Amino acid sequence: MEKKRICIVGGGASGLMAAIMAAREGACVTLLEHNERAGKKLLATGNGRCNLTNLDQDPACYHTRTPEAVRSVLDSFSMQQTIAFFSGIGIYTRNKNNCLYPASMQASSVLELLEAEARYQKVKFKYQEHVTAILPGEKETNRFLVKTQTWQYPADAVILACGSFASQIQGADGSGYKIAENLGHRVIKPLPALVPLKGKGTYFSQWAGVRVEGRVSLLADGTVFQQEEGEIQLTEYGVSGIPVFQVSGYAVRLLDEGVPVTLLLDFFPDFDRKGMERLLQMRKEQCPYKTLKELLIGLFPKKLIPVLVQGCTEIEEAAAKIKEFPVQITGAKSLEQAQVCSGGVDLAQINPLTMESRLVPGLYFAGELADADGLCGGYNLQWAWSSGAVAGKHAASDLNCMHSQNASCNDTAG
């Protein structure tokens, strides 16, 4: 039987995984990449170390409007299957606080081995090809024409894995959203996530450059939506750092919906407010000559102390600010400075068992283009591996089943 042709748009993490899985199923795979090489964004993940996945696959670590769909995809190609896949192509993983990295601690190792496996599976790479449209083909067996600025590629199935607006990497232009919309899909407004947040205040220049361990609480309409702990980075525009990144997707989405958002920063999570008051009172009793400002020396970075005591005359007031320092959020840094986007192609229009469009048979989605984004810590790459694997495998196997003359295969498909 003639091999079925699959065209994959996008050579990032999900596109490479989809290409390998489709080729392993016997398809003839062509991967179209906007840049001069594949995997540019992958090289930047985890500060160049490539956090492949996370051992803690709590569903709450993924944001989407259709959580059951995301769960289905992650179950279909699990974290354990991901580890086995990478072991099979030569990646030995190391565990750092549940985050799994390649033993080399180099993203370039991951990309090199993915490309090597893809080439071994006879995947054809076409670089600097910018897809402008996906059109119906002329025959039933060539259902699509993938049109670029210079060529057109006939295909029996197409996998859109072209990423989002996020990242400073050239080619992160969000063109996949427009292609999906032109094919009738609903796109939930893409907004930056895992991104620094900008605040309203006159004190930011005072604390700029400070890094401090603390807790971040996202407050909107009097409700705490999410809390995260870790190193908070205080900047000249507001706040950054992993705990801020973790709540940023919700914050940006709420702001876009017109809901005021405040971050409450807890600069001393070891104590509750009363405990903080007692600590400061004890320090005052030990050294009665100290001013309120001097009581904080040794507890907090020097540049942060004036901000914490500003407007305070009593220990109770200082303790309150230390435990719940409010930062009114006005927005986020640009999409180019975001690690991922929230939003994307509505997963309600995608079959989570196959990642095939419910609207356009033979069209599949993978990666960040769909409405699913994760927390820091390997979750976005796990979504890329899982969705790419499911899309690649089914794009090829469903085609083989569809075109097979074997009746039992048709029975299985039904």
C-alpha positions as CSV (number, residue, x, y, z in Angstrom):
1,M,0.0,0.0,0.0
2,E,1.2,3.4,-0.9
3,K,2.5,5.4,2.0
4,K,0.3,8.2,3.2
5,R,1.6,11.7,3.1
6,I,1.5,13.8,6.2
7,C,2.6,17.5,6.3
8,I,3.5,19.0,9.7
9,V,3.6,22.7,10.1
10,G,6.1,23.7,12.7
11,G,9.4,22.2,13.8
12,G,9.2,22.9,17.6
13,A,8.9,20.3,20.3
14,S,5.4,19.1,19.4
15,G,6.1,19.2,15.7
16,L,9.2,17.0,16.0
17,M,7.4,14.6,18.3
18,A,4.5,14.4,15.8
19,A,6.8,13.8,12.9
20,I,8.7,10.9,14.6
21,M,5.5,9.2,15.7
22,A,3.8,9.6,12.3
23,A,6.9,8.2,10.6
24,R,7.1,5.3,13.0
25,E,3.5,4.4,11.9
26,G,4.7,4.2,8.3
27,A,3.7,7.6,6.9
28,C,5.7,9.7,4.6
29,V,6.3,12.8,6.6
30,T,7.3,16.3,5.5
31,L,8.0,18.9,8.2
32,L,7.8,22.6,7.3
33,E,9.7,25.0,9.5
34,H,9.6,28.8,9.4
35,N,13.1,29.3,10.5
36,E,16.5,28.1,9.1
37,R,16.5,25.2,11.6
38,A,14.0,23.3,13.8
39,G,13.7,23.6,17.6
40,K,14.9,27.1,18.2
41,K,12.4,27.7,21.1
42,L,13.3,24.3,22.5
43,L,16.9,25.4,22.8
44,A,15.9,28.2,25.1
45,T,13.7,26.1,27.4
46,G,14.8,25.8,31.1
47,N,17.4,28.5,30.6
48,G,19.0,26.2,27.9
49,R,18.8,23.1,30.1
50,C,15.5,21.8,28.8
51,N,13.2,20.8,31.6
52,L,11.6,17.8,29.8
53,T,8.8,17.0,32.1
54,N,7.7,16.9,35.7
55,L,7.1,13.8,37.9
56,D,4.1,15.5,39.5
57,Q,1.4,15.6,36.9
58,D,-1.4,17.2,38.9
59,P,-4.2,18.3,36.5
60,A,-4.2,21.7,38.3
61,C,-0.8,22.4,36.7
62,Y,-2.5,22.8,33.3
63,H,-4.7,25.8,32.4
64,T,-7.5,25.3,29.8
65,R,-11.2,25.7,29.4
66,T,-11.6,22.0,28.7
67,P,-9.6,20.2,31.5
68,E,-11.0,16.8,30.7
69,A,-9.6,17.1,27.1
70,V,-6.1,18.0,28.4
71,R,-6.3,15.1,30.8
72,S,-7.2,12.7,28.1
73,V,-4.3,13.7,25.9
74,L,-1.8,13.5,28.8
75,D,-3.2,10.0,29.7
76,S,-2.8,8.9,26.1
77,F,0.9,9.7,26.1
78,S,1.9,9.9,29.7
79,M,4.9,11.3,31.5
80,Q,6.1,7.7,31.9
81,Q,5.8,7.1,28.2
82,T,7.7,10.4,27.6
83,I,10.6,9.3,29.7
84,A,10.7,5.9,27.9
85,F,10.6,7.6,24.6
86,F,13.6,9.9,25.4
87,S,15.5,7.0,27.0
88,G,14.9,5.1,23.7
89,I,16.6,7.8,21.6
90,G,19.5,8.3,24.0
91,I,18.4,10.8,26.7
92,Y,19.2,9.8,30.3
93,T,17.2,12.0,32.7
94,R,18.1,13.6,36.1
95,N,15.6,14.5,38.7
96,K,15.8,18.0,40.4
97,N,12.8,18.5,42.7
98,N,10.5,16.5,40.4
99,C,11.7,18.4,37.3
100,L,13.4,16.0,34.8
101,Y,16.4,17.3,32.8
102,P,18.7,15.6,30.3
103,A,21.9,14.4,32.1
104,S,23.9,16.8,29.9
105,M,21.8,19.7,31.2
106,Q,21.8,20.9,27.6
107,A,18.7,21.5,25.5
108,S,20.9,21.1,22.5
109,S,21.3,17.4,23.3
110,V,17.5,16.9,23.3
111,L,17.2,18.7,19.9
112,E,20.1,16.9,18.3
113,L,18.7,13.5,19.3
114,L,15.1,14.4,18.2
115,E,16.4,15.5,14.8
116,A,18.6,12.3,14.5
117,E,15.6,10.1,15.2
118,A,13.4,12.0,12.8
119,R,16.0,11.7,10.0
120,Y,16.4,8.0,10.8
121,Q,12.6,7.7,10.3
122,K,13.0,9.4,6.9
123,V,11.2,12.6,7.9
124,K,11.9,15.3,5.3
125,F,12.8,18.7,6.7
126,K,11.9,21.8,4.7
127,Y,13.3,25.0,6.2
128,Q,12.4,28.7,5.8
129,E,9.0,27.7,4.5
130,H,6.3,30.0,5.8
131,V,2.8,28.4,5.4
132,T,0.2,30.9,4.2
133,A,-2.8,28.6,3.7
134,I,-4.1,25.1,3.9
135,L,-6.4,24.4,1.0
136,P,-8.6,21.4,-0.1
137,G,-6.8,19.0,-2.4
138,E,-8.0,17.8,-5.8
139,K,-8.6,14.2,-4.9
140,E,-10.0,12.3,-2.0
141,T,-6.6,10.7,-1.3
142,N,-4.9,14.1,-1.4
143,R,-7.2,16.0,0.9
144,F,-5.0,19.0,1.4
145,L,-2.6,21.4,-0.3
146,V,-0.3,23.1,2.2
147,K,0.6,26.4,0.5
148,T,3.8,28.3,1.3
149,Q,5.3,31.5,-0.1
150,T,7.3,29.4,-2.6
151,W,5.6,26.0,-3.0
152,Q,2.6,23.8,-2.3
153,Y,2.7,20.4,-0.6
154,P,0.0,17.8,-1.2
155,A,-1.0,15.9,1.9
156,D,-3.5,13.3,3.1
157,A,-3.3,14.8,6.6
158,V,-1.9,18.0,8.1
159,I,-0.7,18.6,11.7
160,L,-0.6,22.2,12.8
161,A,2.1,22.5,15.4
162,C,3.3,26.0,14.7
163,G,3.2,27.5,18.2
164,S,2.0,30.8,19.5
165,F,3.0,34.5,19.7
166,A,5.1,33.9,22.8
167,S,8.9,34.1,22.7
168,Q,11.5,36.3,21.2
169,I,12.4,33.5,18.7
170,Q,12.0,34.6,15.1
171,G,8.9,33.0,13.6
172,A,6.8,33.1,16.7
173,D,4.2,35.1,14.8
174,G,1.0,33.3,15.7
175,S,0.3,32.6,12.1
176,G,-1.2,29.2,13.0
177,Y,-4.2,30.9,14.7
178,K,-5.1,32.6,11.5
179,I,-4.8,29.4,9.5
180,A,-7.1,27.6,12.1
181,E,-9.6,30.5,12.0
182,N,-9.7,30.3,8.2
183,L,-10.6,26.7,8.5
184,G,-13.5,27.5,10.7
185,H,-12.0,27.0,14.2
186,R,-12.7,29.2,17.2
187,V,-9.6,30.7,18.7
188,I,-9.7,31.9,22.3
189,K,-7.8,35.1,22.5
190,P,-4.1,34.4,23.0
191,L,-2.6,36.3,25.9
192,P,0.8,36.1,27.5
193,A,1.4,33.6,30.3
194,L,4.5,32.8,32.4
195,V,5.4,36.4,32.1
196,P,6.6,39.3,34.4
197,L,3.8,41.5,35.6
198,K,3.7,45.3,35.7
199,G,2.3,47.2,38.7
200,K,1.2,50.6,39.8
201,G,3.4,52.4,42.3
202,T,6.2,54.9,42.9
203,Y,8.5,52.6,44.9
204,F,9.6,50.1,42.2
205,S,12.9,51.9,41.5
206,Q,13.7,51.5,45.2
207,W,13.4,47.7,45.3
208,A,14.6,47.0,41.7
209,G,17.1,44.2,41.6
210,V,16.0,42.5,44.9
211,R,15.4,38.8,45.0
212,V,13.6,37.4,48.0
213,E,11.9,34.1,49.0
214,G,8.2,34.7,49.5
215,R,4.6,33.8,48.7
216,V,2.5,35.4,46.0
217,S,-1.3,35.5,46.2
218,L,-3.5,36.5,43.3
219,L,-6.4,38.5,44.5
220,A,-9.4,39.5,42.3
221,D,-12.9,40.6,43.4
222,G,-11.9,39.8,47.0
223,T,-11.1,36.2,46.2
224,V,-7.6,34.6,46.3
225,F,-7.4,32.7,43.0
226,Q,-4.0,31.1,43.3
227,Q,-1.0,31.1,45.7
228,E,2.6,30.3,44.8
229,E,5.9,30.3,46.7
230,G,9.5,30.7,45.6
231,E,12.0,33.4,44.7
232,I,10.2,36.7,43.9
233,Q,12.2,39.1,41.7
234,L,11.4,42.8,42.4
235,T,11.8,45.0,39.3
236,E,11.6,48.6,38.2
237,Y,8.2,47.9,36.6
238,G,6.7,45.5,39.1
239,V,7.4,41.8,39.9
240,S,8.8,38.7,38.2
241,G,10.2,35.3,39.2
242,I,8.7,31.8,39.0
243,P,5.9,32.3,41.6
244,V,4.8,35.4,39.7
245,F,5.0,33.5,36.4
246,Q,2.8,30.8,37.8
247,V,-0.1,33.2,38.6
248,S,0.5,35.5,35.6
249,G,-1.8,33.6,33.1
250,Y,-4.8,34.1,35.4
251,A,-3.8,37.7,36.2
252,V,-3.6,38.7,32.5
253,R,-6.8,36.9,31.6
254,L,-8.7,38.6,34.4
255,L,-7.3,42.0,33.4
256,D,-8.4,41.4,29.8
257,E,-11.9,40.7,31.1
258,G,-11.9,44.0,33.0
259,V,-11.4,42.5,36.5
260,P,-9.0,44.5,38.8
261,V,-6.1,42.3,40.0
262,T,-3.8,42.7,43.0
263,L,-0.9,40.6,44.0
264,L,-0.4,40.2,47.8
265,L,3.3,39.6,48.5
266,D,4.2,37.7,51.7
267,F,7.9,38.5,52.3
268,F,8.1,36.2,55.4
269,P,6.0,33.0,54.9
270,D,7.6,31.4,58.0
271,F,5.2,33.2,60.3
272,D,1.6,34.4,60.2
273,R,0.9,38.0,60.9
274,K,0.7,37.6,64.7
275,G,3.9,35.6,64.6
276,M,5.6,38.3,62.6
277,E,4.5,40.9,65.2
278,R,5.9,38.8,68.0
279,L,9.2,38.4,66.1
280,L,9.6,42.1,65.6
281,Q,8.5,42.8,69.2
282,M,11.1,40.4,70.5
283,R,13.8,42.0,68.4
284,K,12.7,45.4,69.8
285,E,12.9,44.1,73.4
286,Q,16.4,42.7,72.7
287,C,17.6,46.0,71.2
288,P,15.3,48.8,72.4
289,Y,17.5,51.4,70.8
290,K,16.6,50.3,67.2
291,T,14.3,52.1,65.0
292,L,11.5,50.3,63.1
293,K,13.7,50.3,60.0
294,E,16.7,48.9,61.9
295,L,14.6,46.1,63.3
296,L,14.3,44.7,59.8
297,I,18.0,44.6,59.1
298,G,19.1,40.9,58.9
299,L,15.6,39.8,57.9
300,F,15.3,41.5,54.5
301,P,17.6,42.8,51.8
302,K,18.7,46.4,52.5
303,K,16.9,47.9,49.4
304,L,13.6,46.3,50.4
305,I,13.5,47.7,54.0
306,P,12.6,51.3,53.2
307,V,9.7,50.1,51.1
308,L,8.4,47.9,53.8
309,V,8.5,50.5,56.5
310,Q,7.3,53.5,54.4
311,G,4.3,55.0,56.1
312,C,4.6,52.7,59.2
313,T,5.1,53.9,62.7
314,E,4.1,50.8,64.7
315,I,5.3,47.2,64.6
316,E,1.8,46.0,63.8
317,E,1.7,48.2,60.7
318,A,5.1,46.9,59.5
319,A,4.1,43.3,60.1
320,A,0.9,43.8,58.1
321,K,2.9,45.1,55.1
322,I,5.5,42.3,55.3
323,K,2.8,39.7,55.3
324,E,0.4,41.2,52.7
325,F,2.2,43.8,50.6
326,P,-0.3,44.8,47.9
327,V,0.8,45.4,44.3
328,Q,-1.9,46.6,42.0
329,I,-1.3,44.9,38.6
330,T,-1.8,47.0,35.5
331,G,-0.6,44.5,32.8
332,A,2.2,42.2,31.7
333,K,5.4,42.5,29.8
334,S,5.1,41.9,26.0
335,L,4.3,38.6,24.4
336,E,7.9,38.4,23.3
337,Q,8.9,38.2,26.9
338,A,6.3,35.6,27.7
339,Q,7.3,31.9,27.8
340,V,3.9,30.7,26.6
341,C,0.5,31.9,25.7
342,S,-2.8,31.1,27.3
343,G,-5.8,30.6,24.9
344,G,-5.6,29.2,21.4
345,V,-7.7,26.9,19.3
346,D,-10.7,25.7,21.3
347,L,-10.1,22.1,22.4
348,A,-13.9,21.6,22.3
349,Q,-13.4,21.5,18.5
350,I,-10.6,18.9,18.7
351,N,-11.0,15.2,19.5
352,P,-8.7,14.7,22.5
353,L,-8.3,11.0,21.8
354,T,-6.7,11.8,18.4
355,M,-6.1,15.6,18.3
356,E,-8.0,15.6,15.1
357,S,-10.3,18.6,14.3
358,R,-14.0,17.9,14.7
359,L,-14.6,20.3,11.9
360,V,-12.0,19.4,9.2
361,P,-11.3,15.6,8.9
362,G,-7.6,15.0,8.4
363,L,-6.5,18.2,10.2
364,Y,-4.7,17.7,13.5
365,F,-3.3,20.0,16.2
366,A,-0.4,19.8,18.5
367,G,1.4,21.9,21.1
368,E,0.8,25.5,22.2
369,L,-1.5,26.4,19.3
370,A,-4.3,24.6,21.2
371,D,-5.9,26.1,24.4
372,A,-3.7,24.5,27.0
373,D,-0.8,25.9,28.9
374,G,1.1,24.7,32.0
375,L,3.0,26.0,35.0
376,C,6.7,26.4,35.0
377,G,8.5,23.1,35.6
378,G,8.3,21.0,32.5
379,Y,4.5,21.1,32.0
380,N,4.4,22.9,28.7
381,L,7.0,20.6,27.2
382,Q,5.0,17.6,28.5
383,W,1.9,19.0,26.8
384,A,4.0,19.4,23.6
385,W,5.3,15.8,23.8
386,S,1.8,14.3,24.6
387,S,-0.2,16.3,22.1
388,G,2.4,15.8,19.4
389,A,2.7,12.1,20.0
390,V,-1.1,11.6,19.9
391,A,-1.5,13.8,16.8
392,G,1.3,12.1,14.9
393,K,0.3,8.6,15.7
394,H,-3.3,9.0,14.8
395,A,-2.7,11.1,11.8
396,A,-0.8,8.2,10.3
397,S,-2.7,5.2,11.8
398,D,-6.1,6.7,11.0
399,L,-5.1,7.2,7.4
400,N,-3.7,3.7,7.2
401,C,-7.0,2.4,8.5
402,M,-9.1,4.6,6.3
403,H,-7.3,3.5,3.1
404,S,-6.7,-0.1,4.0
405,Q,-8.6,-2.8,2.0
406,N,-8.6,-4.9,5.2
407,A,-12.2,-5.1,6.4
408,S,-11.1,-5.8,10.0
409,C,-9.2,-2.5,10.1
410,N,-12.4,-0.7,9.0
411,D,-14.3,-2.5,11.7
412,T,-11.7,-1.3,14.3
413,A,-12.0,2.3,13.1
414,G,-15.7,2.2,13.6
